[in-house]
Amino acid sequence: MSWPRDDAKLDRVRALMADDDLDALLVRAPDNVLYLANFWSMKGYDAVVFSREGEQALICLEASADDAEQNAWTRDVRLFSGYDPNDPRPPIARTLDLARAAARGYDRIGLELSLGTQASDRMVGEPTTYTREWFDSFPNAVDATPLLARARAHKTEQELERMRLANAIAAAAMEHVARELRPGMKESEAAAVWAGFVHGEGTGWEGKVDLALGYSLVWSGPGIRTFTATGDRPVAEHEPTLFEIWVCADGYWCDHTKNLCPGEPTSEYAQLEEMLLDVYTVALDRCIPGASLADLDRSVRQGLADGGYEGQPSHPICHGVGARAHEPPYAHQAGEGAIEEGMVLAIEPGVYWKGGGGLRVEDNFLITASGAEKLSPFPDGIVRT
C-alpha cells in the first residue's frame, strides 16, 4: 500500500535537526530508510540523504525503481545497478558514490555512528553491513542515532495505523494456531503454522499490506527458556507452549509473547500465571506519561522477587516498538528517561524455572494521556485450547 507522506513525522525530525544544527542526515539502516522515505529495502543496499530544508534523496537499487516510484516520499530517486559490467565492486560501493554526491554541499551531516541493531530488509537472509569506507567518507559527521531515537520514540497517527495492522495480523495468527495446536506436535510445526498464516494471510491484509513477515521462537513446557532456538520438542499437554512472536507489516512491527495450553494447565503453572499477571497489571498501571522508566523496571523486578523469583527476568522488561521490533526507549533500573505520551512500549515480565519451563507475558501498549492502551486483541496469560 502506498502511504501518504507523513509530514508530522518528517517535520519533527527536521525540528530536531535544527536543534542539533544538522544540515542533513545520511542513513542506510533499513528501518531508518523506511522511517524517512517510506521505502523498505529489498537487500539493504539503499540509503537516504535527508535534508533539513530541501528535498530528500533516495539512493535506490535499480531493480527496485518501480517500488520506489510507488512508495517513496521523494521524487529525487538516484538509481544504481546491482551488477555493473565495468565495475567489480559490490553494490554498496555504488551506493556510497551516489551518497557522496547527494551529500555534497552540506556542512554538518549526521551519520548512524552508534547503531546497535537494525531492522531487516525484505529479503532478510543476508543482512547487509557497510564497510569502513562508508564512515571514513564523512570524517566530520556527527552521530545521528540519538536524534533518530528521539524522533522515533513518539508515534504519529499514520505510524499507529500501520502498527495496528501488524498487531491485528499477529493476533489472527495466534487464533489460527490455537485451533490447530495439538499435544505431540513439534515446536517447529507449531511455529510453521503461525508463520504460514502471517505470511500467507497477512500479505494483502485488509488491502493495506503489501508484505507481512513473521518471526518466532516457540517453546513448549520444559523447553521454555530464554534465548534458545525452536526445536523438535513435542508440544506438551497441560503445560503452556510459549510463542515469542514478531510481525513486520511493510516495515512496521509488533512484538508479543503469547501462551497456548492444550488442556487445563497444571496447578504449578496456574499459580505462576496468577502471580505473573498480577505483576503485569501493576506494571501497566505505572505506564502513564511522566512515570520513570527506571522505576518501572524496579517495580516489575521487585514484584517478581516478592513472588519468589528474585533476579528475574534475565532480559529487559520494557522497550519501544515501531520501525524495529526493539528500539528505544529501554527501561533499566540504573538508567534514565520517562514514559511519554505517544510512545509504544512492549511490556514483558517473565519467569524461567531452573532446568526449563516458565512463563512470559508481553504485549504492545500505546501510551495515552490516561494510561496504556493495549494494541493486540489476543489475550494475555495462558489461553486454553
Residue pairs with C-beta under 8 A, 6 or more apart in sequence:
1 207
1 208
1 209
1 210
1 250
2 70
2 71
3 38
3 71
3 158
3 162
4 158
5 38
5 73
6 38
6 73
6 156
6 158
6 159
8 156
8 157
8 158
9 35
9 151
9 156
9 158
9 159
10 36
10 73
12 151
12 154
13 25
13 36
13 50
13 147
13 148
13 151
14 52
14 53
16 147
16 150
16 151
17 23
17 25
17 52
17 110
17 147
18 52
20 110
20 142
20 147
21 108
22 52
22 108
22 109
22 110
22 142
22 144
22 147
23 51
23 52
23 53
23 106
23 107
23 108
23 109
24 49
24 50
24 51
24 52
24 103
24 106
24 108
24 109
24 110
25 36
25 48
25 49
25 50
25 109
25 110
25 111
25 144
25 147
25 148
26 47
26 48
26 49
26 50
26 99
26 103
26 109
26 110
26 111
26 138
26 141
26 144
27 33
27 36
27 47
27 48
27 50
27 112
27 144
27 148
28 44
28 46
28 47
28 48
28 95
28 112
28 130
28 134
29 112
29 115
29 118
29 119
30 40
30 41
30 44
30 46
30 118
30 119
30 120
30 121
30 251
31 118
31 119
31 251
31 323
31 324
31 327
32 48
32 112
32 118
32 148
32 323
33 39
33 40
33 41
33 46
33 47
33 48
33 58
34 40
34 41
34 119
34 251
34 323
35 148
35 151
35 152
35 323
36 48
36 50
36 56
37 48
37 50
37 56
37 58
37 72
37 73
37 74
38 71
38 72
38 73
39 46
39 48
39 58
39 60
39 64
39 67
39 68
39 71
39 72
40 71
40 121
40 122
40 211
40 250
40 251
41 61
41 64
41 121
41 122
42 61
42 63
42 64
42 67
42 121
42 122
42 123
43 61
43 82
43 91
43 121
43 123
43 126
43 128
44 120
44 121
44 123
44 127
44 128
45 61
45 80
45 82
45 91
45 92
45 95
45 128
46 58
46 59
46 60
46 61
46 64
46 95
47 58
47 59
47 95
47 98
47 99
48 56
48 57
48 58
48 59
49 56
49 57
49 59
49 99
49 102
49 103
49 106
50 56
51 57
51 106
55 74
55 75
55 76
56 73
56 74
56 76
57 74
57 76
57 77
57 78
57 102
58 68
58 72
58 74
58 76
58 77
58 78
59 78
59 80
59 95
59 98
59 99
59 102
60 68
60 72
60 77
60 78
60 79
60 80
61 79
61 80
61 82
61 91
62 79
62 80
62 81
62 82
63 82
65 77
65 79
68 77
69 77
78 98
78 101
78 102
80 91
80 94
80 95
80 97
80 98
81 91
81 94
82 91
84 94
87 93
87 94
92 128
92 130
92 131
92 134
93 133
96 133
96 134
96 137
99 134
99 137
100 137
103 109
103 138
108 140
108 142
109 138
109 140
109 141
109 142
110 141
110 142
110 143
110 144
110 147
111 135
111 138
111 141
111 142
111 143
111 144
112 143
112 144
112 145
112 148
113 135
113 141
113 142
113 143
113 144
113 145
114 143
114 145
114 146
115 145
117 324
117 326
118 127
118 324
119 248
119 251
119 253
119 323
119 324
119 325
120 127
120 248
121 127
121 128
122 211
122 213
124 213
135 141
149 327
149 328
149 329
152 320
152 322
152 323
152 327
152 328
153 320
153 327
153 328
153 329
153 340
153 342
153 343
154 340
154 341
154 342
154 343
155 163
155 322
155 342
155 343
155 344
155 366
159 252
159 322
160 344
160 366
162 249
162 250
162 251
162 252
163 252
163 253
163 254
163 321
163 322
163 344
163 364
163 375
164 375
165 205
165 206
165 208
165 209
165 249
165 252
166 212
166 247
166 248
166 249
166 252
166 253
166 254
167 247
167 254
167 256
167 364
167 375
167 376
167 377
168 205
168 376
168 377
169 198
169 201
169 202
169 205
169 209
169 212
169 247
169 249
170 198
170 214
170 245
170 246
170 247
170 254
170 256
170 376
170 378
171 376
171 377
171 378
172 197
172 201
172 202
173 194
173 195
173 197
173 198
173 201
173 202
173 214
173 245
173 247
174 194
174 243
174 245
174 256
174 258
174 260
174 378
174 383
175 378
176 193
176 194
176 197
176 201
177 190
177 193
177 194
177 197
177 243
177 260
178 260
178 383
178 385
179 385
180 190
180 193
181 190
181 193
181 235
181 241
181 260
181 262
181 385
182 235
182 262
183 234
183 235
183 236
183 237
183 262
183 263
184 234
184 235
185 234
185 235
186 231
186 232
186 233
186 234
186 235
187 218
187 219
187 220
187 223
187 230
187 231
187 232
187 233
187 234
187 235
187 241
188 218
188 230
188 231
188 232
190 218
190 220
190 235
190 241
190 243
191 216
191 217
191 218
191 230
191 243
194 214
194 216
194 218
194 243
194 245
195 214
195 215
195 216
197 214
198 212
198 213
198 214
198 247
199 212
199 213
199 214
201 212
202 209
202 212
202 214
202 247
202 249
203 209
203 210
203 211
203 212
204 210
205 212
205 249
209 249
209 250
210 250
211 249
211 250
212 247
212 248
212 249
212 250
213 247
213 248
214 245
214 246
214 247
214 248
215 245
215 246
215 247
215 248
215 325
216 230
216 243
216 244
216 245
216 246
217 228
217 229
217 230
217 243
217 244
218 230
218 241
218 242
218 243
218 244
219 225
219 228
219 230
219 233
219 241
219 242
219 244
220 233
220 234
220 235
220 236
220 239
220 240
220 241
220 242
221 233
221 235
221 236
221 239
221 240
221 241
221 356
221 357
222 233
222 236
222 239
222 355
222 356
222 357
223 231
223 233
223 356
224 240
224 242
224 352
224 356
224 357
224 358
224 359
225 352
225 356
225 358
226 313
226 314
226 315
226 350
226 352
227 315
235 241
235 262
236 262
237 262
237 263
238 261
238 262
238 263
238 264
238 265
238 266
238 269
239 261
239 265
239 266
239 269
239 357
240 259
240 260
240 261
240 265
240 269
240 359
240 382
241 259
241 260
241 261
241 262
242 257
242 258
242 259
242 359
242 360
243 256
243 257
243 258
243 259
243 260
244 256
244 257
244 360
244 362
245 255
245 256
245 257
245 258
246 253
246 254
246 255
246 256
246 325
247 253
247 254
248 325
251 323
252 322
252 323
253 321
253 322
253 323
253 324
253 325
254 321
254 325
254 364
254 375
254 376
255 321
255 325
255 326
255 346
255 362
255 364
256 346
256 362
256 363
256 364
256 376
256 378
257 348
257 350
257 360
257 361
257 362
258 362
258 378
258 379
258 380
258 383
259 359
259 360
259 361
259 381
259 382
259 383
260 382
260 383
260 385
261 269
261 382
261 383
261 384
261 385
262 385
263 384
263 385
264 384
265 273
265 382
265 384
269 359
269 382
270 382
272 351
272 358
272 359
273 359
273 381
273 382
275 307
275 308
275 351
276 304
276 307
276 349
276 350
276 351
276 359
276 360
276 361
276 381
277 361
277 380
277 381
278 303
278 307
279 300
279 303
279 304
279 307
279 349
280 347
280 349
280 361
280 380
282 299
282 300
282 303
283 296
283 299
283 300
283 303
283 317
283 318
283 347
283 349
284 347
284 365
284 371
284 372
285 371
286 295
286 296
286 299
287 296
287 339
287 345
287 347
287 365
287 367
287 371
287 372
288 339
288 367
288 370
288 371
288 372
289 338
289 339
289 340
289 341
289 367
289 369
290 338
290 339
290 340
291 338
291 339
292 337
292 338
292 339
293 318
293 329
293 330
293 331
293 332
293 335
293 336
293 337
293 338
293 339
294 331
294 332
294 333
294 334
294 335
294 336
294 337
296 317
296 318
296 331
296 339
297 316
297 317
297 318
297 331
297 332
297 333
297 335
298 333
300 317
300 318
300 349
301 311
301 312
301 317
301 333
303 349
304 310
304 312
304 313
304 349
304 351
305 311
305 312
307 351
309 351
312 350
312 351
312 352
313 348
313 349
313 350
313 351
313 352
313 360
314 352
315 348
315 350
316 330
316 331
316 332
316 348
317 331
317 347
317 348
317 349
318 329
318 330
318 331
318 345
318 346
318 347
318 348
319 326
319 327
319 328
319 329
319 330
319 331
319 345
319 346
320 326
320 327
320 328
320 329
320 330
320 343
320 344
320 345
320 346
321 327
321 344
321 345
321 346
321 364
322 344
326 346
329 337
329 343
329 345
331 337
339 345
339 367
340 367
341 367
341 368
341 369
342 366
342 367
343 366
343 367
344 364
344 365
344 366
344 367
344 375
345 364
345 365
345 367
345 372
346 362
346 363
346 364
346 365
347 362
347 363
347 365
347 372
348 360
348 361
348 362
349 360
349 361
350 358
350 359
350 360
350 361
350 362
351 358
351 359
351 360
352 358
359 382
361 380
361 381
363 374
363 375
363 376
363 380
364 374
364 375
364 376
365 372
365 373
365 374
365 375
366 372
366 373
366 375
367 373
